[in-house]
């Protein structure tokens, strides 16, 4: 079940200067609310973030800070989060003939004192990739 689908703003970590503040597209799915029957998920809260051009800050550069803020603001147990970064296809070059394909990356964190640290990225592959795409396509 989709529980959030909007532009999400996070405050920076630089005091008055708000260094590292930005915006991203955030989608949160809670698979525990989907059905009472069927497969139990170890990390049923699917968090999918994407860059937005107006942000000025990339999701990759602030991954830990964004994950920490989301867990805190939405009161999500950190052990239950499956965090994904989505990068849509980019076309460029003469007549947009060149493409960088879309990609989905799972980000695993070491959680310490409710803070997401030591981000490690890995490309999502089927069948998990297929499940994430199904979730996203279901809200368009």
C-alpha positions in Angstrom: 0.0 0.0 0.0 1.3 3.4 -1.0 1.6 5.7 2.1 3.5 8.7 0.6 4.0 10.0 -2.9 5.2 13.5 -3.2 8.2 15.9 -3.3 10.0 15.6 0.0 12.2 18.3 1.5 14.9 17.6 4.0 16.7 20.1 6.2 20.4 20.4 5.9 22.9 19.5 8.6 24.8 22.8 8.5 22.9 24.8 11.1 21.7 28.2 9.8 23.4 27.6 6.5 21.3 24.5 5.9 24.2 22.8 4.1 23.0 19.6 2.4 19.3 20.6 2.3 17.3 19.6 -0.7 14.3 17.9 -2.3 13.6 14.6 -3.8 10.7 12.6 -5.2 9.7 10.2 -2.4 7.5 7.2 -2.5 6.9 5.0 0.5 5.1 1.6 0.3 4.1 -0.4 3.4 3.8 -4.0 2.3 2.4 -5.0 5.7 -0.8 -3.1 4.8 -1.2 -4.8 1.5 -2.7 -8.0 2.7 -2.9 -10.1 5.9 -2.1 -13.2 4.0 0.8 -14.3 1.9 4.5 -13.7 2.1 6.0 -11.9 5.1 8.7 -9.4 4.3 11.8 -8.9 6.4 12.0 -5.2 5.3 8.4 -4.4 4.3 8.8 -0.6 4.2 9.9 0.2 0.6 11.4 3.7 0.3 12.1 4.9 -3.2 13.8 8.2 -3.8 14.6 10.1 -7.0 16.4 13.3 -7.8 14.3 16.4 -8.7 16.0 19.1 -10.8 15.0 22.0 -8.6 16.8 20.5 -5.6 20.4 21.4 -6.3 21.4 18.4 -4.2 21.7 14.8 -5.4 20.0 12.0 -3.5 23.3 10.0 -3.7 25.3 12.7 -2.0 22.9 12.9 0.9 21.6 9.3 1.1 22.3 8.7 4.8 20.9 12.0 5.8 17.7 11.5 3.7 17.2 8.0 5.0 17.7 9.2 8.6 15.2 12.0 8.1 12.6 9.7 6.5 12.9 7.1 9.3 12.5 9.9 11.9 9.6 11.9 10.2 7.6 8.8 9.3 8.4 6.9 12.5 9.7 3.9 10.6 11.8 1.2 12.4 15.2 1.3 10.7 15.4 -2.5 10.5 12.3 -2.6 8.4 13.4 -0.1 5.6 14.3 -1.3 2.1 15.8 1.9 0.6 16.0 2.3 -3.2 17.4 5.1 -5.4 15.7 5.4 -8.8 17.4 7.1 -11.7 15.2 7.5 -14.8 16.5 7.1 -18.4 18.3 10.1 -19.7 18.5 10.9 -23.4 21.2 13.3 -24.7 23.3 14.1 -27.7 22.3 15.1 -31.2 18.6 14.4 -31.6 18.6 12.6 -28.2 20.1 9.5 -29.9 22.2 8.5 -26.9 20.7 7.1 -23.8 21.7 6.3 -20.3 19.3 3.5 -19.2 17.1 3.8 -16.1 18.6 2.2 -13.0 17.5 1.1 -9.6 20.0 0.9 -6.8 19.4 -0.6 -3.4 21.2 1.2 -0.6 22.1 -0.6 2.6 23.1 1.4 5.7 24.7 0.6 9.0 22.2 2.1 11.5 23.7 3.6 14.7 21.7 5.6 17.2 18.9 6.0 14.6 21.4 7.4 12.0 22.0 5.9 8.6 25.8 5.6 8.1 28.2 3.8 5.7 25.9 3.7 2.6 26.6 0.8 0.2 25.0 0.8 -3.2 24.1 -2.2 -5.3 22.2 -2.5 -8.6 18.8 -4.1 -8.1 18.2 -7.2 -10.1 15.2 -9.5 -10.7 13.1 -10.6 -9.0 13.4 -7.6 -6.6 13.7 -5.2 -9.5 10.5 -6.5 -11.0 8.7 -6.1 -7.7 9.8 -2.5 -7.3 8.9 -1.6 -10.9 5.4 -3.1 -10.3 5.0 -0.9 -7.2 6.0 2.2 -9.1 3.9 1.4 -12.2 0.9 0.8 -10.0 0.8 4.5 -9.0 1.2 6.2 -12.3 
